[in-house]
């Protein structure tokens, strides 16, 4: 039976876009409220989806399928692409992360200074695209929604960012455009060989014997080549070193509310793609590249941590920190066991919450001080003790303090890798020490020491700004104290992967 809940969820931001389209751009107060309330609709619908989801049932749930594109070109297969939506435990978790972070980023948008109407219309279009990416159940629909995310993000960076915003926007578009081009080629090849774009059907086809696959032109080298191309395509998004330089510019130049979505959600499309299209469809080939992925993860972890340690701009510290923390996702996937993969998924969710919190606090601080340079800040603990306290709490979560979500994800990912590659894991563990060093160095420089004269008397955090902080910290602590709340949602995804890799 077809369920329309997911269509309502994915396209619910359109309601806000339509209302905003008919509003006067001078009515800023009303535009802000409409923009914020429009993010609550998908949040409520995602909670309904969570309530309807059966965590003990295997496979895709809340499915929706309609005939969409169909014609016969006279080849081996008719060209048929259906409109297909559905949720696995992994996509459900990421949709919840999307709707929560988007709603809080809408609150953070109070610091945007101009053209609210255009800003919120693009903001909601971006959320629509992300929701579609995680709900799509075929390659064509996934690619369309993926492309939808590129357009509003380009304009949100290029128009509402800081001094070098246009350079950052074009860098984002070029890198991600190349990644999506590689993805399109891979999807087209798979569709041409198999005659289907349905993800679940592709998984079943790839489980057939090598002899049967060879009859349709899917050889062992073809599968390995396709997987490598997918790793590159989603490696741009994650990002994997050395495909990361565009992300540094975006983190520094985009407005903090947009970086909350970019770092908190968009990077996770890379992790989702590696799991959904790489690990689940090509488990045998993924196993052949597992050690390489673990090594790339350690490189990400150490490279990001070393460079974060020497930065003078807190935004750059957090940008390199994101690269470092995405290395833990690769480490978990490279372990190729349940502990590691669970750690990778936990890390994707945990980093989404923690990075959104950190970049929100950067925005709060920037509004008051006009800078994010470490040597221009100091004494925040005296002037704004609440901001300083929240900053320290967020840093503790990021460095993996027990009782917070960062600890659970890092522990599980490294546990998985220590089981299979203890030497690589031991080298990677150095990154955990460096993480504590660069985060504490940055936070201590900003919160203690002598207060610059121009920072005396700056405002403490306001009540409306407390909402994202309290909500995000609440989720971070909840997952840290009771990780089973996340495990329950992804248990069947993990079981499916375990069967695929023979673990």
N, C-alpha and C positions, 0 to 999 in steps of 0.2 A: 504493500500500500504506500503510495507516495505521500510524503509529509512536506508541507509547505513552510514549516518553521524556519528551515535554513535559508530559504529565499527571502523570507521576511527579515531575518537577521542580517544577511549579507547586504541587502539593498535598503535597509532601514535608514542609513545616513542620507539617502536621497530625499527623505521627507524634510530634513533640515535644509538641504541644498535648495529645494523648491521654495520653501518658505522664505529663505534668505534672498532668493532671486527676485522676489516681489517686494522686498523691503527697501526703504530709502537708505542709502549709504550714510546719510547724516545722522540717522537714529542709532548711535553707537551703543548706547546702553541696552536697547532691545536686541541688537545684533549679538552682543555678548551673551545675553541670556538664552537666545535661540540657539546659538552655537554650542553652548554648554549643555542645554537640555537635549539637543539632538544627539549627543553622545550617550545620554542615559538610556535612550531607546534600545540601541544594540546591546548595552550592558544588561538591561533587564531581560532581553530575549536570549542572551547567552546564558543567563542564570536559569531560564526556563529550559534551555537545551541541556544544561548540566543536570537539572532535576529529572529530565526524561531519559537520560543516558543510563543504560544498564552496564555497570562496570564489570559484570561477570560474563557478559556475552561477547563472543569473538566476532571479528569482522567489522564492517562499516555499518553504522547506525544512523537513524533519522534521515534515511536516504530519500532522494528526490530525483526522478528521471523523467524527462520529456523529450520527444522527438524535436530535433533542432535543425541540423543540416543533413540532407541526404540527396545524393545523385550518383548515377553510375557513369563512370568515364570509359567503361568497356575494358578495364584492366582485370587483374586477379581479384581485386576487392572493390565493392561499391564504396564510395566515399560517404561514410555515415559518422556523424559526430553528434552525440546526444548531449542535452543539457543535464549534467549529473552533479549533484551535491551529496555530501555525506560526511560523517564524522567518525574518526577513530579516537581512541583515548588521547593520543598525542595531539591531534588537531583540535580536540575539545579544550585541552589545557592551554594551547597557544591562542585559541580564540578568546578564552577567558582573560588571558594576559593582555591581549590586544584591547579588549573593551575596557578593562580596568585602567590600563596605562593611558589610553586615548581620552577617557573621561577626566583623568587627573591632569593630562597635558592641556586639556581645554581650560581647566582652572588656571594652569600656569600661563596661559595665553593672555592673562590680564596685563602682562608686561609688554605685549605687542603695542606699538605706538601708532600705527597707521593702517588705513584701508582694511578695517575689520571685516567688512562684507566679503571681499575677495579672499581674504585670509581663511575665514571659516568655511567658505564653500570648497576651497582646495583642501583644507584640513579634513573635511568630511568625505571628500572624494578619495583621499588617501586611505582613510579608515575603511571605506567600502572595498578598495582594492585589496587591502591586507586580509580582511575577513574572507573575501572570495578566494584568495590564495590558499588559505587553510581549509576551506570547505570544498574546494573543487575536487572532483573525483575522476577527471580525465585530463589528459595532457594539454589539449587545446584550450579548455576553460582555465586551467592553471596558468598557462602562458598569457592568456588575455588579461586575467586579473593581475598577473605579475607586471605586465606592461602598464596597466592602469596606475600602479603605484609609482612608476617612474615620472609621469607627467606632473602631478601635483607636487611631488617632492622637489623636482627641478625648480619650479616657480617659488615654492615656499623658501627654499634656500636663496635663490637668486634675487628675490624682491624684499624679503624681510630679514635677511641675514646682516652680517657686519661688513666691515670695510672691503674685504676681498670675497664677497659673497658670490659674485658672478663667476669668478675663477673656480670656486668650490662647486657651484652648481654645474658648470660644464664638465668638471672633473668627475663628478658623480654620474652625470649622464653618459659620458664616454665609456667609463669603466663598466658601469652596469649595463649599458647598451651592448657592449661587446660580450659580456656574460650572457645576456639574454639571446644574442645572436647564436652563440654556441649552443645554448639550450634549445633554440628553435630547430637548428640543424639535427640535433640528437632526437628530438621529438618527431620530426618529419621522417627520419630514418626508421625509427621504431614503428611508426604508423604504416610506413610503406612496406616493411617486412612482415608485420603481424596482422594488418588490417583492422586493428583496434587502437583506440586511444584511452580506453578504460584502464585505470591503474591496477585494479584487482585482476582483471583479465590478463594484463601483461605479466603480473606476478605468476599466475597459473601457467601461462605459456612458457615462461623462463624456467619453470620447474620440470619441463619435459626433458626427455633424454637428449644428449648431444647429437645423436643421429637424427632424431626427429627435427631438432632445431636447424640442423645443417641443411635439411631439405628446403627450408624457406630462407636460406642464406644467412642464418644467424650462427656464425661460427664462434669458436672460443676467442679468437683474436678480435672479432667484431664486438663481442660483449665486453671484452677488456677495454677496447678503444672507446666504446660508448661510455663506460664507467669513468674512464680518465677524463673524457670531455665533460661529463657531469660534475666531477670533482672540481674542474677548473671553473665551470659556470657558476656553481654554488660557492666555490672558494673565493670568488670575487665578492660575493655578498657577505660571507661570514665575518671578516675576510681572512684568507690564509696568506702568510708572507710568501712571496713578495708582491701580492696583489692588493696591498692595503693602503697605498699612499693617498688615494682619493678620500678614504674614510677620515684621515687626520684633518683634511681641510674642512670636511662637512662638520665634524665635531666642534671645530673652533669657530667656523664662520656662520653656521646656521643658528637661528634663535633657540634658546634652551628648551622651549616647549616642543619644538620640532626635533631636537636632538633626543629628547625623552622618547619620542616615538621611533626615531632612527636607531638609536643604540638599544632601546628597550625591546623593540619588536622587529624592525626591518632586518637587523643582522640575524635574527633567529630564523628567517626564511632560508638562509644558508644552511643552518643546522637541520631544519625540517627537510630541505631538499636532499641533503646527504643521506638522511635516514630513510625517507619515503621513496626516493627514486634510486638511490645508490644501494644502501644496505638491504632494503626489502625486495627490490626487483633483481639485483645481481649479488646475492649473498656469497656465492663461491668466488667470484672475481673480487669482491670487497675483501674477502679473507686474504687473497693474494697481496693486496695492497695495504693490509692492516698495519704492518710494521712501519711502512712508509708514512702512513697517516699519523701514527704515534710519534714518529720522529719530527714530522712537520708540526705537530702539536707542541712538542717540547721546544722547537725553534720559536714558534709563536709566543709561548709562555716566557721564555728567557729573553728574547729580543724585545718584546713589549715591556717587560719588567725593567731591563737595563736602561732603556731609553726613557721610560717614565721617571726613573730615578734622577735624571739629569735635567729635566725640564723646569723652566721657570714660570710657565703659564699653567695654571691648574686645569684648564680645558685640555691642554696637551697631555698632562699627566693622566687624565681620565681617558683620553683617546688611545694612548698607548696601553693603558690598563685594559681597555676593551679588547685590544688585539691579544694581550696576554691572557685574558680570561677566556677568550674564544679558543685559545690553545688547549684549555682543559676539556672543551667539547671534543676536539680532535683526539686528545689522549684517551678519553672515554670510549670513543668510537673505535680507535685503533686497538684497544684492548680486546674487542670482539667477544666479550662475555657479558652476562646479564648485569653484573656489578658495574662494569665500565659504561655500558650503554645507558643504564639507569642514571649514572653520574652525569653523563653527557646531557641527558634530557633535563635533569635537575639543574645543571649549570645554565642551560639555556633559559629556563624560567627564573632562576635565582638572579642571574646577571640582568635579566630584563627588569626586574623589580629594583635591584640595587643601583644600576646605572641610571634608571629613571629618577630615583631619589637623589642621587649625586648631582645630576644635571639640573634638576629642579632647584637644589640648593645653590648651585652655581648661578642660576638666573636670579634668585633672591639676593644673593651677595652682590652680583654685578649691578643690579638696580640701585643699590645703596652706595657702592664704592666706585662704580664706573671702570672697574678693572678686575682681571682675574690673575694678574701677575703676582707671584708669591712674594717678590721683594718689595711690592707696593702695598702689601697687606700686613696685618699684625695687630695683636691686641683685641681680636674679635671676641674673645672670651670675656673681656672686661666690658666692652661696649654692647655686644649682643650675645649674651650667654646662651640663649636658646638656640640661635643659629649655630654657634660654635659647638654646642652639645649635640645637636642633630647631625652636624657634619662629622663629628667624631664617631657617632653611632653608625652612620652610613659607611665610614671608612672601616670600622670594626667588622661590619657585615661583609665588606668587599675582601678583606684580608682573611676571612674564614674563621671568625671567632665562634667557638662552640655555642650553640643555642640560637644561631642565626643560619639562614638558608645557605650561605656561602660555604659553611663548614661541611654540611651534608653532601653537597655536590662535589666538592673537591675530594673529600674522603672517599666517596664511592668511585669516582673516576680513577684516582690513584690506586685504590684497592684492586680494581679490575686490571690495571696495567702491571702492578707488582706481581700479580698472579702469573702473567705470561712473559713479561719483559722487565725483570727487576732492575737491570742496569739502566735502561732508558728511563724507567720510572724514578730511579734514584737521582739521575741528572735533572729530570724535570722538577723534582721536589725542591731543588734550589730556588726555583721560581716562587715558591710559597714564601720563602724567607725574604726574597727581594720585594715581594708584594707588600709585606708588612713594613719594610724599610721605606719604600717610596711613598706609601700612603701616610704613614706616621710623620715622615719628614715634611710632606706638603701641609698636612693638617696642623702640625705644631707651628710651622712658619706663619700660618694664617691666624691662628687662634691665640698664640702667646707672643711674648716679646713686647717691645715698645709700640704703642699705638701711634701711627702717623697723625699729624695734626689735623689733616683734612678728614680723617675718619672719626674724630671725636663727635659724639652726639648723634651718630647715625641711628636710624630707626630699627627697633627690634622686629622680628618676624610678626606679620599681621595675622589676624584670626583666619581670614580666607586662605592665606598661604599655609596655614597649619594643616588644612584638610589633606592635601597630597602627602605631606610628611607623615602624618599619623597613619593614614591608610597603608602607604607603602611599607613603613616600618612594621605595622601590624602584620602584614602578609609575610614579611621577611622573618619575623620572629615566630609566627605560626608554623611556617614550613620548617624552620630550624628546630623547634621544640616538638612538633608533631609531623614529621615528614610523610607519615602514612597517608595524609590527606591528599598528597600528590601521587604517591605510589598506587593508591586504589584506582586512580583514574587511568594510569598508564599500564596497569598490570597485564591486560590482554594484549596490548601493543608489544610489551616485552616478551610475552609468551609466544606471539607470532614470530617475532624476530629470533627467539631461541630455537624454535622449530626450523626456521630457515637456515640458520648457521650450524644447526646440529649440535647446539650446546646443551 
